[in-house]
Amino acid sequence: MEKFAPFFVMASAIIALLFAVYNFYKVKKMPEGSEKLSEISAKIRRGAMAYLKRQYKTVGVFFAVMVVILTVLAICGFLTYFVPVAFLTGGFFSALSGFVGMKIATYANSRTANGAVGGLNKGLKIAFSSGTVMGMTVVGLGLFDISFWFILLTYVFKLPVDEVMSAMLTFGMGASSMALFARVGGGIFTKAADVGADLVGKVEAGIPEDDHRNPACIADNVGDNVGDVAGMGADLYESYVGSIISCGALAVSAGMGFGGVILPMLIAAIGILASILATGFVSTKEGASQKMLLGALRKGTYSAAIISAVASFALIYLMFPDKFGLLGSVISGLLAGVLIGYFTEYYTSDTYKPTQALSLSSETGSATIIIDGIALGMRSTAIPVVVVGVSIIASYVFAGGIASFESGLYGVGLSAVGMLATLGITLATDAYGPVADNAGGIAQMSGLPEEVRERTDALDSLGNTTAATGKGFAIGSAALTALALIVSYTDEIKAINNELLNLSITNPSVLIGLFIGAMLPFLFSAMTMQAVGRAAQKIVIEVRRQFREITGLLDGTAEADYESCIDICTKSSLKEMIAPASLGVLSPIIVGLVLGCNGVVGMLAGALVSGFVLAIMMSNSGGAWDNAKKYIEAGNYNGKGSENHKAAVVGDTVGDPFKDTAGPSVNILIKLLSMVSIVFATVVATYGGFGIF
């Protein structure tokens, strides 16, 4: 039975891709609406495609250089010849996931706006279907890539399972590298446009957010797609693949054999089928409150989790009847994901007190709403840390960690897989948000009735919460996956020379590595946020220039030059993404060569601990600021145009790079550090530390 399991995994991946294709064409068949709707959507689509083409050319240079380096290392005997090819496929599928998601999002935006004319549920259905394309593409391509390599290396090249997993770990580096470029570059683009449009349009000129008179409004909508869709798709592809591969590597360490390696793949396959079934549960009714809309999406995610848990029960009972505690490890991950999602909603949704209280702090101006927003984000880190900690302990014990340390760590890996098992539908609820956001902008720019904008705003506000939830899932799974990858790195070093490791906290190289690792997420975040600031300044200057020089623009009798803003964002983001991404790739190599293997382990541990907390804080602060602004715009605390609203807009502007650039990129950083460390482990073990460390 076990030898046919990889083919079942591949079949599940193909089913996910077919379901994505079905939803893609279902959305495209929906009427796009008026000529004006179609025209605006086409401008957004052209801008997004132009950006991605230029980004892929830039990233292609990096991948070409890395393939040469990895090939040289393979020739020198430090790696197998599979590594350069696996690195390329990991990056290619990560990029493809984002590309497909962005493609459907730019088709769905006008159709969602047009659907919202007929009612809230119709708009939700179209936007959610487009999100389903993204979700199923990510999990389908991810599991297809994994199963393809596993079948190739196991059945064609007939490598033993330990060598198979050692080789497969390395294509995670390709996925992580592409994800970091996509998230950082897309995040800089979208937030530069958003900040520039808000500061000049809403604050200075006093015109609505998506007014056609604002030269940055099209760039802002393009940014929603390249950052929040294409970047997010590449990000979660990397998270999904990384959790499955690292768990398989831990199975080898635990002596679980072929069955232990294939189990996380099978759990992921079951999660795909459960997610497909659960998409049918998502619907709402006209006039639904935010709480009811959240409930509609929760029906889908909770149903998928329950189906996945029941199916995992049967699977583990058949494969490991003597290790039934493994089911507890999987369920602990599923529960941790649900709890992190719930408490992310609690802190970022305007349905609950924290964001409502944040809205009230606008009474005393911008400074207080910024202070309270940062405090809210800091406070929100406590529960996810406790949840992840409990999940680690529970999964470790359930898997038999008391009797066998390696078995316990395998359980931790399974909990990460469990957390992301239903990513197909979780990501669908996340990816629909940018579509709803675009739909609202298009509705306003095309002059649709006010009630349509109210419906799209309700969907957009929900999207802010689900986006924060998606980031919570990614960050939580990153913590568990990064822990598994650290173990995989130490196993690699032990296989080379066990005497190299001395992981005592009093070892100077470990201690220095801890400090460096704890600093890296802060340095990385500073670099990405300053990049947003520099790019946004250029947009502010350009928008002011157009308002000043284009006669009749503010009166609505002349058309803005949208292309110039898109071009500025594209050039700035592609230039600015290089330094932060390089930091993630070069840091493990430099630290390894200077401090040796022990310094690298310290660095990975420090980055994991500080990066996990920092990412949650920034993501939740940004989400809360955004929804606090929307809560005021809905008529609370003096409503649109009031001093409260102006203060909330400033808070939202501060939160933009928090939640959409730096925060979601940090979770990729902590895994990329581990992936690069594993790939260069032999080099560091041979030449690192100068004989001192």
C-alpha positions in Angstrom: 0.0 0.0 0.0 2.7 2.5 1.0 4.5 2.3 -2.4 1.4 3.6 -4.1 0.9 6.4 -1.7 3.1 9.0 -3.6 0.9 8.5 -6.6 -2.2 9.2 -4.5 -0.4 12.4 -3.4 0.3 13.4 -7.0 -3.3 12.6 -7.9 -4.6 14.9 -5.1 -2.4 17.7 -6.4 -3.7 17.3 -9.9 -7.3 17.3 -8.6 -6.5 20.6 -6.8 -5.1 22.1 -10.0 -8.2 21.0 -12.0 -10.5 22.5 -9.4 -8.5 25.8 -9.7 -8.9 25.7 -13.5 -12.7 25.1 -13.1 -13.0 28.1 -10.7 -10.8 30.2 -13.0 -13.2 29.8 -16.0 -16.2 30.1 -13.7 -15.1 33.5 -12.7 -14.1 34.5 -16.2 -17.7 33.6 -17.4 -19.2 36.1 -15.0 -20.3 39.4 -16.7 -17.7 42.2 -16.3 -20.2 44.9 -16.3 -20.1 48.3 -18.0 -17.4 49.4 -20.5 -16.0 51.7 -17.7 -15.6 48.8 -15.3 -13.8 46.7 -18.0 -11.5 49.6 -19.0 -10.4 50.3 -15.4 -9.8 46.6 -14.8 -7.8 46.3 -18.0 -5.5 49.1 -16.8 -4.9 47.4 -13.5 -4.2 44.1 -15.3 -1.7 45.6 -17.7 0.1 47.4 -14.9 0.3 44.2 -12.8 1.5 42.1 -15.7 4.2 44.7 -16.7 5.5 44.7 -13.1 5.7 40.9 -12.8 7.5 40.6 -16.2 10.1 43.0 -15.0 10.4 41.4 -11.6 10.9 38.0 -13.0 13.7 39.3 -15.3 15.4 40.8 -12.3 15.0 37.7 -10.1 16.1 35.5 -13.1 19.6 37.0 -12.8 19.8 36.0 -9.1 18.6 32.4 -9.9 21.1 32.1 -12.8 24.0 33.2 -10.5 22.8 30.8 -7.8 22.5 27.8 -10.2 26.1 28.4 -11.3 27.3 28.5 -7.6 25.3 25.4 -6.7 26.6 23.6 -9.8 30.2 24.4 -8.9 29.6 23.1 -5.3 28.1 19.9 -6.9 31.2 19.5 -9.1 33.4 20.0 -6.0 31.5 17.2 -4.2 29.7 19.5 -1.6 26.2 18.8 -3.1 24.5 16.3 -5.4 23.7 17.2 -9.0 20.0 17.2 -8.2 20.3 20.4 -6.1 20.7 23.0 -8.8 17.7 21.6 -10.7 15.6 21.2 -7.6 16.5 24.8 -6.6 15.2 26.0 -10.0 11.9 24.1 -9.8 11.2 25.3 -6.3 11.6 28.9 -7.5 9.7 28.4 -10.7 6.6 26.9 -9.0 6.7 29.5 -6.3 6.7 32.2 -9.0 4.0 30.4 -11.0 1.7 30.2 -7.9 1.8 34.0 -7.5 1.4 34.6 -11.2 -1.8 32.5 -11.5 -3.3 34.0 -8.4 -2.6 37.5 -9.7 -4.0 36.6 -13.2 -7.4 35.6 -11.8 -7.5 38.4 -9.3 -7.2 41.0 -12.1 -10.0 39.3 -13.9 -12.2 39.0 -10.8 -12.0 42.6 -9.5 -14.4 44.2 -12.0 -16.7 41.1 -12.0 -16.9 41.3 -8.2 -17.8 45.0 -8.4 -20.5 44.1 -11.0 -21.7 41.2 -8.9 -22.0 43.4 -5.9 -24.6 45.4 -7.8 -26.8 42.3 -7.5 -26.2 41.8 -3.8 -23.6 41.1 -1.1 -23.6 37.3 -1.5 -23.0 37.5 -5.2 -20.0 39.7 -4.7 -18.7 37.4 -2.0 -19.1 34.3 -4.2 -17.1 35.8 -7.1 -14.3 37.1 -4.9 -14.1 33.9 -2.9 -14.0 31.8 -6.1 -11.1 33.8 -7.3 -9.4 33.2 -4.0 -10.1 29.5 -4.4 -8.1 29.6 -7.6 -5.1 31.0 -5.7 -5.5 28.6 -2.8 -5.8 25.5 -4.9 -3.0 26.5 -7.2 -0.6 27.0 -4.3 -1.3 23.6 -2.7 -1.7 21.8 -6.0 1.7 23.0 -7.4 3.4 22.6 -4.1 2.3 19.0 -3.6 2.8 18.2 -7.3 6.4 19.5 -7.0 7.1 17.4 -3.9 5.5 14.2 -5.2 7.2 14.5 -8.6 10.7 14.8 -7.0 9.9 12.0 -4.5 8.8 9.6 -7.2 11.7 10.6 -9.5 14.4 10.1 -6.8 12.8 7.0 -5.2 11.5 5.0 -8.1 13.6 6.2 -11.1 17.0 6.9 -9.5 16.3 4.4 -6.6 18.0 6.5 -3.9 17.5 5.5 -0.3 15.0 7.6 1.6 17.5 9.5 3.6 19.3 10.7 0.5 16.0 11.6 -1.1 15.0 13.9 1.7 18.5 15.5 1.9 18.2 16.4 -1.8 14.6 17.6 -1.5 15.4 19.9 1.4 17.4 22.0 -1.0 14.6 22.9 -3.4 12.9 24.6 -0.5 15.7 27.2 -0.9 14.5 28.0 -4.4 10.9 28.5 -3.1 12.0 30.6 -0.2 14.3 32.8 -2.3 11.5 33.5 -4.9 9.0 34.1 -2.1 11.2 36.7 -0.4 11.8 38.6 -3.7 8.0 38.5 -4.4 6.9 39.5 -1.0 9.4 42.3 -0.5 9.2 43.7 -4.1 5.4 43.4 -4.2 5.1 44.8 -0.7 7.2 47.9 -1.5 5.2 48.5 -4.7 1.8 48.2 -3.1 2.6 50.2 0.0 4.5 53.0 -1.8 1.4 53.5 -4.0 -1.0 53.2 -1.1 0.9 55.6 1.2 1.5 58.1 -1.6 -2.2 58.0 -2.7 -3.5 58.4 0.8 -1.2 61.2 2.0 -1.7 63.5 -1.0 -5.2 62.4 -2.1 -7.1 61.8 1.1 -5.2 64.0 3.6 -4.0 66.9 1.5 -6.5 67.2 -1.3 -9.5 65.8 0.7 -10.7 63.5 -2.1 -11.9 59.9 -1.6 -9.5 57.0 -1.5 -10.2 55.6 -5.0 -11.1 58.8 -6.7 -10.2 58.7 -10.5 -8.6 62.2 -10.0 -5.9 60.7 -7.9 -2.9 59.8 -10.2 -1.8 57.0 -7.8 -5.2 55.3 -7.6 -4.5 52.8 -10.4 -1.0 52.1 -9.1 -2.6 51.5 -5.7 -4.9 48.9 -7.2 -2.1 47.3 -9.2 -0.1 47.1 -5.9 -3.0 45.1 -4.3 -2.4 42.4 -6.9 1.4 42.3 -7.1 1.9 42.5 -3.3 -1.2 41.0 -1.6 -1.8 38.3 -4.3 1.3 37.4 -6.3 3.6 38.0 -3.3 1.3 36.2 -0.9 1.0 33.2 -3.2 4.7 32.8 -3.5 5.0 33.2 0.3 2.5 30.6 1.2 3.7 28.2 -1.4 7.1 28.3 0.3 5.5 27.8 3.8 3.5 24.9 2.6 6.3 23.1 0.8 8.8 23.8 3.6 6.6 22.3 6.3 6.1 19.0 4.4 9.7 18.6 3.4 11.2 19.4 6.8 8.7 17.0 8.4 9.9 14.3 6.0 13.5 15.0 6.9 12.6 14.6 10.6 11.0 11.3 9.9 14.4 10.1 8.6 16.1 11.2 11.8 13.5 9.5 13.9 13.9 6.2 12.0 10.3 6.2 10.8 11.3 5.0 7.3 9.4 5.3 4.1 6.0 5.5 5.9 7.1 8.4 8.2 8.3 10.4 5.2 5.2 9.9 3.1 2.7 10.5 6.0 3.0 14.4 5.9 2.4 14.3 2.2 -0.7 12.1 2.7 -2.0 14.5 5.4 -1.5 17.4 3.0 -3.3 15.4 0.2 -6.2 14.8 2.6 -6.2 18.5 3.4 -6.6 19.4 -0.3 -9.7 17.2 -0.7 -11.2 18.5 2.6 -10.6 22.1 1.4 -12.4 21.4 -1.9 -15.4 20.0 -0.1 -15.5 22.8 2.4 -15.6 25.6 -0.3 -19.3 24.7 -0.8 -20.1 25.9 2.8 -19.2 29.6 2.1 -22.2 31.9 1.6 -24.0 34.8 3.2 -27.1 37.0 2.9 -27.8 40.6 2.0 -27.0 43.1 4.8 -24.8 40.7 6.7 -22.7 42.2 9.5 -19.0 41.8 9.7 -19.6 39.1 12.4 -21.9 37.2 9.9 -19.4 37.5 7.1 -16.7 36.2 9.3 -19.0 33.3 10.3 -19.6 32.5 6.6 -15.9 32.1 6.0 -15.3 30.3 9.2 -17.9 27.7 8.1 -15.6 26.8 5.3 -12.3 26.8 7.2 -13.7 24.9 10.3 -15.4 22.3 8.1 -12.2 21.7 6.3 -10.3 21.3 9.6 -12.9 18.8 10.9 -12.9 16.7 7.7 -9.1 16.7 7.6 -8.9 15.6 11.3 -11.3 12.7 10.8 -9.5 11.5 7.6 -6.1 11.8 9.4 -7.6 9.5 12.2 -8.2 6.8 9.6 -4.9 7.3 7.8 -2.7 7.1 11.0 -4.7 4.1 12.3 -4.0 2.2 9.1 -0.3 3.2 8.7 0.9 3.5 12.4 -1.6 1.6 14.6 1.2 1.3 17.3 1.9 5.1 17.1 -1.6 6.5 17.3 -0.3 9.4 19.3 0.8 10.9 15.9 -2.8 11.9 15.4 -2.6 14.1 18.5 0.4 15.9 16.9 -1.6 16.6 13.7 -4.6 17.8 15.6 -2.5 20.0 17.8 -1.3 21.8 14.7 -4.8 22.1 13.3 -6.1 23.5 16.6 -3.1 25.9 16.9 -3.9 27.2 13.4 -7.6 27.7 14.2 -6.7 29.4 17.5 -4.1 31.7 16.0 -6.7 32.6 13.3 -9.4 33.3 15.8 -7.2 35.6 18.0 -5.9 37.4 15.0 -9.5 38.1 14.1 -10.1 39.3 17.7 -7.3 41.8 17.6 -7.8 43.1 14.0 -11.5 42.9 13.3 -13.7 46.0 14.1 -16.3 43.5 15.3 -14.3 43.2 18.6 -13.2 45.6 21.3 -9.5 46.0 20.6 -10.0 47.7 17.1 -13.0 49.6 18.3 -11.0 51.0 21.2 -8.2 51.8 18.7 -10.7 53.8 16.6 -11.8 55.8 19.7 -8.1 56.8 20.4 -8.4 58.9 17.2 -10.3 61.4 19.3 -7.0 62.9 20.5 -5.2 62.8 17.2 -2.6 60.8 15.1 0.0 60.3 17.9 -2.4 58.4 20.2 -3.8 56.2 17.5 -0.2 55.3 16.5 0.8 54.6 20.1 -2.2 52.5 20.8 -1.8 50.6 17.5 1.8 49.6 18.4 0.7 48.6 21.9 -2.2 46.5 20.5 0.3 44.7 18.2 2.7 44.0 21.1 -0.1 42.8 23.3 -1.4 40.5 20.6 1.9 38.5 20.5 1.2 36.8 23.9 -1.5 34.4 22.9 0.1 33.1 19.6 3.3 32.5 21.5 1.5 30.5 24.2 -0.5 28.6 21.5 2.6 27.7 19.5 4.4 26.7 22.7 1.5 24.4 23.8 1.4 22.9 20.3 5.1 22.1 20.4 4.8 20.5 23.8 1.7 18.6 22.9 2.9 17.4 19.5 6.3 16.4 21.0 4.6 14.3 23.8 1.9 12.7 21.5 4.6 11.5 19.1 6.5 9.8 21.8 9.0 12.5 22.7 9.3 11.3 26.3 10.8 8.0 25.1 12.6 9.2 22.0 13.8 12.8 21.3 13.8 12.3 17.6 10.2 10.9 17.5 9.1 13.9 19.5 10.6 16.3 17.0 8.9 14.4 14.2 5.6 15.1 16.0 6.5 18.9 16.0 7.0 18.6 12.2 3.6 16.9 11.9 1.9 19.7 13.8 3.3 22.3 11.3 1.9 20.1 8.5 -1.4 19.9 10.3 -1.5 23.7 10.7 -1.2 24.1 6.9 -3.1 21.0 5.8 -6.2 23.0 4.9 -4.2 25.9 3.3 -6.3 25.5 0.2 -9.4 27.1 1.8 -7.5 29.2 4.3 -5.6 30.9 1.5 -8.9 31.3 -0.5 -10.4 33.3 2.4 -7.2 35.4 2.4 -6.7 35.9 -1.3 -10.2 37.1 -1.9 -9.5 40.2 0.2 -7.4 42.1 -2.4 -10.0 41.3 -5.0 -12.7 42.9 -2.8 -10.4 45.9 -2.2 -9.9 46.3 -6.0 -13.6 45.9 -6.6 -14.4 48.8 -4.2 -11.9 51.1 -6.0 -13.3 50.1 -9.4 -16.9 50.7 -8.2 -16.0 54.2 -7.0 -13.9 55.1 -10.1 -16.7 53.9 -12.5 -19.4 55.7 -10.6 -21.5 52.7 -9.5 -24.3 53.4 -6.9 -23.2 54.1 -3.3 -24.8 50.9 -2.0 -22.4 48.9 -4.2 -19.4 50.6 -2.6 -20.9 49.9 0.9 -21.1 46.2 -0.1 -17.5 46.1 -1.4 -16.3 48.0 1.7 -17.9 45.3 3.9 -16.1 42.6 1.9 -12.9 44.6 2.0 -13.0 45.1 5.7 -13.5 41.4 6.1 -10.6 40.9 3.7 -8.3 42.9 6.0 -9.2 40.5 8.9 -8.8 37.3 6.8 -5.5 38.7 5.4 -4.2 39.1 8.9 -5.5 35.6 9.7 -3.6 34.2 6.7 -0.4 36.0 7.8 -1.0 34.5 11.3 -1.1 31.0 9.8 2.0 31.7 7.8 3.9 33.1 10.8 2.8 30.3 13.1 3.7 27.6 10.7 7.0 29.4 10.0 7.9 29.0 13.7 7.3 25.3 13.7 8.9 24.7 10.3 11.9 26.8 11.2 12.4 24.7 14.3 12.2 21.5 12.2 14.8 23.0 9.8 17.2 23.9 12.6 17.1 20.2 13.6 17.6 19.2 9.9 20.7 21.5 9.8 22.2 19.9 13.0 21.5 16.5 11.5 23.4 17.5 8.4 26.4 18.6 10.5 26.3 15.5 12.6 26.4 13.4 9.4 29.6 15.3 8.3 31.4 15.4 11.7 29.5 15.1 15.0 32.4 16.6 16.9 31.9 20.0 15.3 28.8 20.7 17.4 28.9 22.3 20.8 25.6 24.0 21.3 26.1 25.1 24.9 24.8 28.6 25.5 28.2 29.5 27.0 29.9 28.7 23.7 30.9 32.2 22.4 30.0 31.3 18.8 26.5 30.2 19.8 26.0 33.3 21.9 27.3 35.7 19.2 25.1 33.8 16.7 22.0 34.3 18.9 22.6 38.1 19.1 23.1 38.3 15.3 20.1 36.2 14.6 17.9 38.2 17.0 19.0 41.4 15.2 18.5 40.2 11.6 14.6 40.5 11.6 14.8 44.0 12.9 17.5 45.1 10.4 15.5 43.4 7.6 12.3 45.1 8.6 14.0 48.5 8.8 15.4 48.0 5.3 12.0 47.1 3.8 10.1 49.9 5.7 12.7 52.5 4.7 12.4 51.2 1.1 8.6 51.9 1.3 9.3 55.3 2.6 11.7 56.2 -0.1 9.4 54.9 -2.9 6.3 56.6 -1.3 8.2 60.0 -1.3 8.6 59.7 -5.0 4.9 59.0 -5.5 3.9 61.9 -3.2 6.1 64.3 -5.3 4.6 62.9 -8.5 1.0 63.2 -7.4 1.6 66.8 -6.1 3.2 67.6 -9.5 0.2 66.4 -11.4 -2.3 68.2 -9.2 -0.2 71.4 -9.7 0.5 71.1 -13.4 -2.4 69.3 -15.1 -5.1 71.9 -15.5 -8.6 70.6 -14.5 -7.4 67.4 -12.8 -8.9 68.2 -9.5 -12.1 69.5 -11.2 -12.5 66.2 -12.9 -12.2 67.7 -16.4 -8.8 66.2 -17.2 -7.4 62.7 -16.8 -4.4 61.9 -14.6 -1.2 60.3 -15.9 -1.6 56.9 -14.1 1.2 55.2 -16.0 3.9 57.5 -14.5 3.0 56.4 -11.0 3.0 52.7 -11.9 6.4 53.2 -13.5 7.8 54.9 -10.4 6.5 52.1 -8.2 7.9 49.4 -10.5 11.4 50.8 -10.8 11.6 51.7 -7.1 10.4 48.3 -5.8 12.7 46.3 -8.1 15.7 48.4 -7.0 14.8 48.4 -3.3 14.0 44.6 -3.0 17.6 43.6 -3.8 19.3 44.6 -0.5 16.8 43.0 1.9 16.7 39.8 -0.1 20.5 39.6 -0.3 20.6 39.9 3.5 18.6 36.7 3.8 20.8 34.8 1.4 24.2 36.0 2.5 23.8 36.1 6.3 24.0 32.3 6.9 27.0 32.0 4.6 29.0 34.8 6.2 28.1 33.8 9.8 28.9 30.2 9.0 32.3 31.1 7.5 33.2 33.3 10.5 31.6 31.6 13.4 31.3 28.0 12.2 28.4 25.6 12.5 27.6 26.5 16.1 27.3 30.2 15.2 24.9 29.3 12.5 22.7 27.3 14.9 22.7 30.3 17.3 21.8 32.7 14.5 18.9 30.5 13.3 17.5 30.2 16.9 17.8 33.9 17.5 16.1 34.8 14.2 13.3 32.4 14.9 12.5 33.7 18.3 12.7 37.4 17.5 11.3 37.1 14.0 8.2 35.2 15.1 7.2 37.8 17.7 8.1 40.8 15.5 6.1 39.5 12.5 2.9 39.0 14.6 3.2 42.4 16.2 3.6 44.2 12.9 0.9 42.2 11.1 -1.7 42.7 13.8 -0.9 46.4 14.4 -1.3 47.1 10.7 -4.5 45.1 10.3 -6.0 46.9 13.4 -5.1 50.4 12.1 -6.6 49.6 8.7 -9.9 48.3 10.2 -10.0 51.2 12.7 -10.0 53.6 9.8 -12.8 51.6 8.1 -14.8 51.5 11.3 -14.8 55.3 11.4 -15.6 55.4 7.7 -18.7 53.3 8.4 -20.1 56.3 10.4 -18.6 55.7 13.9 -16.8 58.5 15.8 -17.9 61.3 13.5 -17.3 59.4 10.2 -15.6 60.2 7.0 -13.9 63.6 6.7 -13.7 64.2 10.4 -10.6 64.9 12.5 -11.0 61.3 13.8 -10.9 60.0 10.2 -7.8 62.0 9.3 -6.0 60.6 12.4 -7.1 57.1 11.5 -5.8 57.6 7.9 -2.4 58.5 9.3 -2.4 55.4 11.5 -3.4 53.2 8.5 -0.6 54.8 6.5 1.9 53.9 9.3 0.5 50.4 9.4 0.7 49.7 5.6 4.4 48.7 5.6 3.9 46.9 8.9 1.3 44.5 7.7 2.0 44.2 4.0 5.8 44.6 3.6 7.9 43.9 6.6 5.6 41.7 8.7 4.8 39.0 6.2 8.3 39.0 4.8 9.9 38.2 8.2 8.4 34.7 8.3 10.0 34.0 4.9 13.3 35.3 6.2 13.6 32.9 9.1 13.0 29.9 6.9 15.3 31.1 4.1 18.1 31.5 6.6 17.6 27.8 7.5 17.3 26.6 3.9 20.5 28.4 2.9 22.3 27.1 6.0 21.4 23.5 5.0 22.5 23.9 1.4 25.9 25.3 2.4 26.3 23.0 5.5 29.1 21.0 4.0 31.0 24.2 2.9 30.7 25.7 6.4 31.6 22.4 8.1 34.8 22.3 6.0 35.9 25.9 6.0 33.9 27.7 8.7 35.2 29.1 12.0 38.9 29.6 11.1 39.7 26.7 13.4 38.6 28.9 16.4 34.9 28.2 16.7 
